[in-house]
Amino acid sequence: MTTALESIQLDTMTIPVRRSSRRKSMGITVDRDGSIFVAAPNDCELDKISDYVRSKSVWIYTKLFEREQLVSDEPHVKQFVDGASFLYLGQAYRLKLMDRSEDDLKPPLVLADDWFLLDRNEQNKASTLFRRWYALQGLPLVEAAVKELSDRIAAPSAIEIRDIGFRWGSCTAEGKVLINWRAIQLPIRILKYVVAHELVHLLHRNHDADFWTHLQRVMPDYEERKTWLAHNGESFAAEF
């Protein structure tokens, strides 16, 4: 038998608690209609459930964003036109279409003088060019963050910047760390949180108490960075 007489407050959301004598662990469900509830064993303390919900805040906001994208009549899709805004390390830069001569050896997309400059003749390839640009610029930034943090966490077998869907980062069973190219749009301190999060996953596969303890040890303000990402990440997740 389940009940829903208790609730957990996460920012402005009130999340019902459904207890069951059959449950042995906690779990969070985001239904298709956007409703959320947390399921827990009958004997689980409410404070422990609250801590669990807060530890899952990034996952909750990501799931809600995924749902909004699926049901939205006007998905947030970037337009590669003059004046369009694109983010890099938390700062917005405008796009300017340029006419290039055939002997111009510059890449078709560059960031210069606070503008993204795109060869007008390559406008139909802009999505690919931007993704490639973020990956190229982002790799040394991520490598530097790994170098800064790995001595206190773990070193990955390899690092890649690529499209991994709605996840900001991931790590494989072989120890490879994957960072979403979209994460290169984030402020550098938030990007470092994403990197640290995945490095800790090399040691702790699940978001258990040991995971968060280790992350706090190497990044004492991780909770503030995690909350910032949960609240603001949608602004950096447009479709290219």
N, C-alpha and C positions, 0 to 999 in steps of 0.2 A: 504494500500500500504506500502511495506517495502523498506528500503534502506540499503546499506552496504558500505557507503562512509567513515565511521569512524572506528577506531580500538583502541583496548586497548593493551598495551604491558605488558606481564607477563613474567618476566625473558627473555628468548630468543624466546618466542612465541608471535606472533601477532594475536590477537583475534578480528575478525570483529564484529562490532556492527550492529545489524539489528533492526531498529526502526519500530514501528507499532502504528497506531492510535487506534487499537483495544486492545492493551496490557495495563493492569493496574499495572503490576509488572514486575520485572526483572527475567530472567531465563537463565541458561547456558545449551547448548546442546553439547554433544560429540557424533558425528556420528560414524557409524560402520567403516568408512574409517579413523577415527582418526582426522577428521577435527572438529574444535570447533568454536562456535559463541555464542555471548551473545545477547539475545533479550531484548528490553527495550521499554517503552512508548516513544512517540514522544517528550514529554516535559521534559524528564528526563535529568538532567545535566550530561555531560560527566565525570566530576570528581566523581560524585556519582556512576556512572557505574563502573569506575575504582576501587573505594573502594570496591564495591560489588564483582568484579572479584578477587581482592586480598584476600578478606575474604573467597573466595571459592577455593583458590589455592590448599589446601590439597585434596579437593574433585576432582578437575580437574586432579591432578597428579595421584590420585588413579584410576580414571576412565580410564586414558590413560594406566596405568599399567595393569588393568584388560584386556583391549583390547589387549595389547601386549602378555599377557599370552594366550589369546584365539587363536591368530593367529600365535604364534610362532611355528616354526617347531621343536625347541629344547627347551621346557619349562625348567625353572631353577628348577631342582629337585635334592635334596640332595642325595648323595651316602654315605652309611655307610661303608666306607672302611678306612683302615689305612691311616692316614695323612689328611683325609677330615677335613675341617675347619668349626667350629660351633661357633656362636656368643652368648655371654652372657654379658648383660649390656654394650654393645658396644665394647667388647674386643673379639678377635678371639682366639679360643683354638682348638688344633688339636685332632683328634680322634685316639685312640690306641685300637686295639682289644686284649683282654687278655684271657688267658686260666686259668680258675679258678678251684680249687679243689671242690669236692662236699661238704666239710665241711666249705667252705668259706661263712661267714654270711653277707658279704658286699652286698649292693644292686647291681643288674646287670649293672647299669650305675651310675658312680660317676664322679665328677670333683675333681681331685687331682693333685698337683704338676704341674699345668698349662696344664693338659691333661684331656680330656674326656676319661674315661676308660670304655669300653663296653665288657661285657662277650661275647666271640666269639660264644658261644652256643645260645645266645639270639639275634644274629645279625638280624634274620628274624623278630624280634619284635622291632627293633630299633626305628622305627617311633613312636610307642606307648610309648616306654620308654622315648624318648626325650620329647615328648609332656607332659607326666606326670611329668618329671623332671622340666621342665620350669614352669608348673603350681604350683608344690610344692614349688620351690624356689621363685617364683614370688609373691605368695599370701602375705607373710609377708612384702615384699617390697611395694606392693600396699597398704596394710593396714597401713603401716607407712606413706605413702604419703597422704592417706585419713585423717589420724589423724592430720597430719601437716596442711592440707588445709581446712578441713571441718568446722572449727570454723569461717572461713571467707567466706565460700560458703554455703554448706549444707551437711548433713550427709546422706549417702545412707542407705536403709533398709537392704542391704546385698551386698557382694562383691563376684564375681566369676571370676576365670581365666579359659577360655575355648576357643574353636575355634568358631569365629564369622565371618568367611570368610575373606573378604578383609578389613573389618573395624578394626581399632586399638582398638576402644572402643565403648561402647554403654550403654544406660541406658533404663530401662523399665518404663512403666507407673506406676508400683508399687514402683519405687524408687530404684531398684536394679542396681548396676553398674557392667557391664561386661567388662573385659579387655581381649583382644586376647592374647593367650599364646605367640604368635610371638613378642608381645610388650616387653617381658622380655629380648629379644635380644638387645633392644635399649639401648643407654647410659641412665644412671639414670635420668639425667635432662630432657631428651626427654620423658622418661616414666612418669615422674611427670607432664609434659605438657599434655600427654594423659589422665592422671587421673584428672587433674584440668579441662580439657575440658569437661569430662563427668560429673563431679560434678556440673559445671555451668549449664549443661543441665537439672539438677534436678529442677532448678529455671526458666530457659529460654529454652523452647523446641526447638526453632528455632534459626538460626544464625542471629538474628536481632541486631540492634545497642546496645540494652541493654545487650545482651549476650556478645559481644566483650568488652563492657565497664566494665562489671563485671569481665571478665577474665583478663583484663589489670590491674584492681585494685589489684587483688591477685597475678598476675604474670606479672609484668611490661615488661618483655622481651619475652612475649609469642609469638610475631610476629617473632622474630628470631628463636625460637624453632619450630614454625609451619613451617617456610620456610625450616629449616634444614630437618624436617621430609618429607616435600614434595619433596625435592631434593634427599634425601638419603634413603627414606623408602623402595624403591625397593630392596635394598641390604639385607633387613631383612625379605623379604617376600617369600623366597624360599619354595617350596612344600616339606613337610616331608612325 
